[in-house]
């Protein structure tokens, strides 16, 4: 069996980079953004080994991995884990779009 890979959807990539950019501008430093990015990658490495650790969501095949104040919404199969969205839990939940 081939090793499972992480694939970010276009929406998830945009949300991630906007989030990291926001903290870099707000803090006038990229330090927090870099640490947050490293933390997310560390959790994704765990997810590669144990893809079913995320919580079930209302969408049957989508799971949510909680990382600090964020939720990574993803689906997986034997070949890949697709990150559909990253969500800051401090935002208005009415604005949440997973897929």
LUMMAR-617834 format. One line per 8 residues: number of its first residue (from 1); their letters; for each residue y, x, z of N, C-alpha, C, O. Coordinates in nm, 4 decimals. Atoms other than C-alpha are relative to their C-alpha. Example, Ala and Ser with C-alpha at 12.3 -4.5 7.8 and 13.67 -1.06 7.14 Angstrom:
1> as> -0.1190,0.0890,0.0000,-0.4500,1.2300,0.7800,0.1200,0.0900,0.0000,0.1181,0.1936,0.0665  -0.1190,-0.0820,-0.0060,-0.1060,1.3670,0.7140,0.1090,-0.0770,0.0730,0.2198,-0.0261,0.0899
***
This chain:
1> xxxxxxxx> -0.1181,0.0842,0.0000,0.0000,0.0000,0.0000,0.1249,0.0890,0.0000,0.1342,0.1851,0.0764  -0.1257,-0.0756,0.0083,0.3455,0.1309,-0.0947,0.0859,-0.0293,0.1225,0.0744,-0.1342,0.1858  -0.0879,0.0156,-0.1152,0.6041,0.1806,0.1734,0.1062,-0.1062,-0.0291,0.1664,-0.1071,-0.1365  -0.0988,0.1063,0.0110,0.8312,-0.1197,0.2283,0.1406,0.0605,-0.0052,0.1673,0.1606,0.0613  -0.1366,-0.0500,0.0149,1.1975,-0.0688,0.1303,0.1011,-0.1069,0.0420,0.0724,-0.2265,0.0371  -0.1104,0.0894,-0.0326,1.5271,-0.2202,0.2460,0.0833,-0.0227,-0.1247,0.1201,0.0724,-0.1937  -0.0880,0.0345,0.1120,1.7280,-0.4024,-0.0195,0.1092,-0.0921,0.0541,0.0800,-0.1956,0.1141  -0.1135,0.0804,-0.0432,2.0768,-0.5367,0.0564,0.0425,-0.0913,-0.1146,0.0569,-0.0457,-0.2281
9> xxxxxxxx> -0.0557,0.0900,0.1012,2.1954,-0.8467,-0.1304,0.1457,0.0380,-0.0215,0.2056,0.1079,0.0602  -0.1407,-0.0287,0.0295,2.5369,-0.8261,-0.2905,0.0901,-0.0549,0.1110,0.1827,0.0129,0.1552  -0.0794,0.0618,-0.1071,2.6793,-1.0646,-0.0280,-0.0073,0.0829,0.1283,0.0942,0.1055,0.1941  0.0165,-0.0776,-0.1232,2.5364,-0.8595,0.2580,0.0739,0.1338,-0.0086,0.1363,0.1769,0.0883  -0.0725,-0.1264,0.0172,2.6754,-0.5343,0.1167,0.1507,-0.0192,0.0161,0.2175,0.0596,0.0831  -0.1435,0.0278,-0.0098,3.0217,-0.6855,0.0812,0.0395,-0.0262,0.1441,0.1387,0.0283,0.1925  -0.0312,0.0321,-0.1402,3.0150,-0.8273,0.4347,-0.0067,0.1256,0.0869,0.0782,0.1450,0.1739  0.0141,-0.1229,-0.0774,2.8954,-0.4943,0.5765,0.1212,0.0912,-0.0207,0.1808,0.1384,0.0761
17> xxxxxxxx> -0.1108,-0.0911,0.0268,3.1631,-0.2877,0.4042,0.1337,-0.0560,0.0472,0.2193,0.0196,0.0932  -0.1233,0.0600,-0.0515,3.4394,-0.5357,0.4921,0.0064,0.0147,0.1521,0.1124,0.0421,0.2082  0.0056,-0.0117,-0.1454,3.3279,-0.5275,0.8544,0.0305,0.1437,0.0437,0.1098,0.1655,0.1354  -0.0242,-0.1400,-0.0343,3.3204,-0.1475,0.8675,0.1443,0.0405,-0.0297,0.2059,0.1152,0.0463  -0.1392,-0.0280,0.0358,3.6562,-0.1288,0.6917,0.0967,-0.0616,0.1020,0.1964,0.0004,0.1392  -0.0837,0.0661,-0.0997,3.8064,-0.3781,0.9378,0.0119,0.0848,0.1262,0.1222,0.1073,0.1760  -0.0035,-0.0801,-0.1231,3.7091,-0.1664,1.2384,0.0682,0.1348,-0.0213,0.1356,0.1845,0.0689  -0.0671,-0.1273,0.0281,3.8281,0.1548,1.0723,0.1519,-0.0180,-0.0014,0.2254,0.0648,0.0523
25> xxxxxxxx> -0.1443,0.0263,0.0038,4.1703,0.0018,1.0054,0.0534,-0.0401,0.1364,0.1586,0.0077,0.1791  -0.0463,0.0475,-0.1306,4.1979,-0.1730,1.3403,0.0064,0.1131,0.1017,0.1019,0.1226,0.1788  0.0070,-0.1081,-0.0986,4.0957,0.1337,1.5407,0.0709,0.1270,-0.0460,0.0811,0.2233,0.0299  -0.0647,-0.1189,0.0572,4.2802,0.3802,1.3142,-0.0929,0.1216,0.0048,-0.0485,0.2360,0.0156  0.1007,-0.1046,-0.0042,3.9580,0.5784,1.3149,-0.1303,-0.0564,-0.0565,-0.1579,-0.1756,-0.0435  0.1290,0.0433,0.0546,3.6201,0.5640,1.1420,-0.1142,0.0219,0.0983,-0.2300,-0.0030,0.0649  0.1040,-0.0338,-0.0971,3.4328,0.6658,1.4574,-0.0870,-0.1209,0.0346,-0.2096,-0.1127,0.0271  0.0784,0.1178,-0.0376,3.3295,0.3148,1.5674,-0.0802,-0.0515,-0.1190,-0.1972,-0.0871,-0.1049
33> xxxxxxxx> 0.0697,0.0473,0.1199,3.2426,0.2121,1.2115,-0.1234,0.0857,-0.0280,-0.2292,0.0331,-0.0625  0.1129,-0.0909,0.0237,3.0197,0.5194,1.1744,-0.1112,-0.0241,0.1015,-0.2291,-0.0255,0.0659  0.1012,0.0254,-0.1034,2.8447,0.4511,1.5054,-0.0700,-0.1335,-0.0238,-0.1916,-0.1436,-0.0073  0.0585,0.1300,0.0278,2.7920,0.0857,1.4154,-0.0957,0.0088,-0.1187,-0.2049,-0.0478,-0.1150  0.0852,-0.0173,0.1180,2.6518,0.1818,1.0747,-0.1289,0.0727,0.0366,-0.2366,0.0350,-0.0095  0.1191,-0.0727,-0.0458,2.4140,0.4306,1.2391,-0.0905,-0.0909,0.0825,-0.2126,-0.0855,0.0683  0.0794,0.0907,-0.0829,2.3022,0.1662,1.4901,-0.0746,-0.1010,-0.0865,-0.1925,-0.1281,-0.0635  0.0649,0.0953,0.0901,2.2315,-0.0854,1.2143,-0.1150,0.0670,-0.0745,-0.2227,0.0088,-0.0871
41> xxxxxxxx> 0.1069,-0.0721,0.0708,2.0313,0.1748,1.0199,-0.1183,0.0311,0.0908,-0.2334,0.0256,0.0476  0.1080,-0.0270,-0.0959,1.8332,0.2653,1.3314,-0.0854,-0.1263,0.0190,-0.2083,-0.1190,0.0210  0.0732,0.1255,-0.0171,1.7404,-0.1012,1.3812,-0.0770,-0.0361,-0.1274,-0.1863,-0.0920,-0.1198  0.0700,0.0269,0.1254,1.6494,-0.1328,1.0128,-0.1258,0.0852,-0.0138,-0.2242,0.0407,-0.0729  0.1195,-0.0851,0.0024,1.4062,0.1582,1.0497,-0.1115,-0.0616,0.0849,-0.2291,-0.0543,0.0493  0.0979,0.0708,-0.0836,1.2349,-0.0345,1.3302,-0.0516,-0.1220,-0.0751,-0.1709,-0.1521,-0.0724  0.0374,0.1194,0.0756,1.2373,-0.3457,1.1125,-0.0998,0.0328,-0.1106,-0.1881,-0.0478,-0.1401  0.0954,-0.0401,0.1038,1.0553,-0.1565,0.8371,-0.1425,0.0058,0.0538,-0.2375,-0.0279,-0.0169
49> xxxxxxxx> 0.1326,-0.0124,-0.0602,0.7658,-0.0958,1.0752,-0.0496,-0.1316,0.0584,-0.1699,-0.1578,0.0613  0.0355,0.1270,-0.0635,0.7738,-0.4370,1.2435,0.0892,-0.1117,-0.0540,0.1781,-0.1585,0.0173  -0.0917,0.0945,0.0630,0.9332,-0.6869,1.0028,0.0012,-0.1406,0.0612,0.0903,-0.2204,0.0321  0.0033,0.1344,-0.0589,0.8349,-0.9910,1.2051,0.0690,-0.0069,0.1358,0.0538,-0.1070,0.2058  -0.0643,0.0012,-0.1318,1.0437,-0.8962,1.5128,0.1236,-0.0889,0.0057,0.1680,-0.1262,0.1143  -0.1178,0.0860,0.0015,1.3411,-1.1054,1.4011,-0.0344,-0.1423,0.0418,-0.1500,-0.1845,0.0380  0.0164,0.1387,-0.0422,1.3936,-1.4584,1.5247,-0.0101,-0.0925,-0.1204,0.0520,-0.0673,-0.2236  0.0069,0.1001,0.1055,1.2989,-1.7575,1.3116,0.1345,-0.0706,-0.0120,0.2065,-0.0863,0.0866
57> xxxxxxxx> -0.1233,0.0744,0.0238,1.5896,-1.9447,1.1546,-0.0346,-0.1375,-0.0552,-0.1518,-0.1727,-0.0682  0.0216,0.1325,0.0579,1.6363,-2.2916,1.0094,-0.0609,0.0085,-0.1395,-0.1271,-0.0849,-0.1848  0.0604,-0.0221,0.1318,1.5374,-2.1498,0.6707,-0.1350,0.0669,0.0245,-0.1416,0.1749,0.0832  0.1360,-0.0386,-0.0374,1.1609,-2.1076,0.6883,-0.0329,0.1479,-0.0191,-0.0919,0.2091,0.0699  0.0395,-0.1384,0.0274,1.1249,-1.7631,0.5291,0.1012,0.1034,0.0494,0.0770,0.2236,0.0383  -0.1062,-0.0917,-0.0430,1.4444,-1.6131,0.6754,-0.0080,0.0218,0.1504,-0.0284,-0.0719,0.2277  0.0003,-0.0370,-0.1412,1.4524,-1.4292,1.0064,0.1340,0.0651,0.0330,0.2067,0.1080,-0.0566  -0.1247,-0.0601,-0.0428,1.7431,-1.2971,1.2107,-0.0245,0.1094,0.1032,-0.0880,0.0852,0.2059
65> xxxxxxxx> 0.0122,-0.1121,-0.0915,1.7560,-0.9569,1.3786,0.1329,0.0194,0.0713,0.2349,0.0445,0.0070  -0.1217,-0.0153,-0.0787,2.0103,-0.9336,1.6605,0.0224,0.1479,0.0299,-0.0652,0.2168,0.0821  -0.0407,-0.1376,-0.0273,2.1943,-0.6012,1.6827,0.1396,-0.0084,0.0612,0.2383,-0.0303,-0.0090  -0.1252,0.0125,-0.0749,2.4656,-0.6045,1.9496,0.0613,-0.1378,-0.0252,0.0001,-0.2392,0.0084  -0.0673,0.1278,0.0263,2.7151,-0.8753,1.8388,-0.0267,-0.0534,-0.1393,0.0439,-0.1429,-0.1858  0.0253,0.0327,0.1402,2.5630,-0.9081,1.4926,-0.1421,-0.0512,-0.0192,-0.2326,-0.0216,0.0588  0.1333,0.0453,0.0397,2.2712,-1.0826,1.3270,-0.0190,0.0386,-0.1457,0.0632,0.0060,-0.2314  0.0393,-0.0318,0.1374,2.1040,-0.9429,1.0174,-0.1008,-0.1073,-0.0429,-0.2080,-0.1190,0.0164
73> xxxxxxxx> 0.0902,0.1021,0.0514,1.9473,-1.2294,0.8212,-0.0781,0.0599,-0.1161,-0.0196,0.1165,-0.2085  0.0842,-0.0671,0.0996,1.6535,-1.1150,0.6106,-0.1276,-0.0779,-0.0282,-0.1686,-0.1653,0.0482  0.1339,0.0456,0.0374,1.3311,-1.2035,0.4328,-0.0805,0.1250,-0.0323,-0.0247,0.2291,-0.0669  0.0821,-0.1169,0.0327,1.0376,-0.9732,0.3796,-0.1311,-0.0406,-0.0648,-0.1795,-0.1528,-0.0499  0.1353,0.0109,0.0531,0.7160,-0.9284,0.1890,-0.0626,0.1388,0.0110,-0.0092,0.2243,0.0816  0.0699,-0.1287,-0.0121,0.4732,-0.6371,0.1449,0.0765,0.1170,-0.0622,0.0503,0.2325,-0.0286  -0.0697,-0.1059,0.0718,0.7128,-0.4428,-0.0786,0.1417,0.0258,0.0484,0.1901,0.1387,0.0398  -0.1410,-0.0178,-0.0329,1.0637,-0.5033,0.0541,0.0454,-0.0932,0.1126,-0.0178,-0.1943,0.1437
81> xxxxxxxx> -0.0734,0.0852,-0.0934,1.2943,-0.6424,0.3188,0.1362,-0.0220,-0.0639,0.2094,0.0736,-0.0897  -0.1282,0.0323,0.0625,1.5924,-0.8216,0.1671,0.0953,-0.0478,0.1086,0.0702,-0.1485,0.1749  -0.1042,0.0402,-0.0943,1.9018,-0.8360,0.3875,0.0915,-0.0956,-0.0754,0.1585,-0.0557,-0.1707  -0.0816,0.1005,0.0683,2.0779,-1.1581,0.2864,0.1438,-0.0025,0.0507,0.2374,-0.0247,-0.0261  -0.1343,0.0063,-0.0567,2.3723,-1.1441,0.5229,0.0027,0.0719,0.1340,-0.0998,0.0882,0.2002  -0.0224,-0.0521,-0.1342,2.5163,-0.9778,0.8289,0.1107,-0.0862,0.0585,0.2116,-0.1127,-0.0069  -0.0898,0.0972,-0.0617,2.6971,-1.2039,1.0712,0.0487,0.0488,0.1359,-0.0312,0.0869,0.2215  -0.0592,-0.0300,-0.1293,2.9357,-1.1267,1.3553,-0.0024,-0.1296,0.0809,0.0613,-0.2277,0.0424
89> xxxxxxxx> 0.0208,0.1220,-0.0791,2.8410,-1.3795,1.6249,0.1284,-0.0528,0.0651,0.1293,-0.1633,0.1195  -0.1273,0.0439,-0.0569,3.2039,-1.3985,1.7414,0.0819,-0.0809,-0.0998,0.1911,-0.1274,-0.0671  -0.0694,0.0771,0.1026,3.3039,-1.5733,1.4190,-0.0373,-0.1476,0.0104,-0.1304,-0.1854,0.0815  0.0244,0.1433,0.0034,3.3170,-1.9460,1.3533,-0.1345,-0.0270,-0.0679,-0.1520,0.0085,-0.1845  0.1328,0.0225,0.0586,2.9556,-2.0568,1.2964,0.0016,-0.0953,-0.1195,-0.0929,-0.0964,-0.1985  -0.0088,0.0890,0.1160,3.0710,-2.3202,1.0467,0.0173,0.0774,-0.1305,-0.0088,0.0241,-0.2383  -0.0214,-0.0829,0.1186,3.1536,-2.0346,0.8072,-0.1252,0.0783,-0.0408,-0.1229,0.1488,-0.1418  0.1216,-0.0782,0.0257,2.7991,-1.8889,0.8161,-0.0697,-0.0482,-0.1267,-0.0983,-0.1669,-0.1426
97> xxx> 0.0817,0.0232,0.1192,2.6206,-1.8639,0.4789,-0.1046,0.1096,-0.0041,-0.0711,0.2277,-0.0135  0.1080,-0.0989,-0.0049,2.2832,-1.6936,0.4866,-0.0399,0.0447,-0.1397,-0.0515,0.1646,-0.1651  0.0441,-0.0337,0.1365,2.1785,-1.7075,0.1214,0.1031,-0.0446,-0.1008,0.0844,-0.0253,-0.2209
***
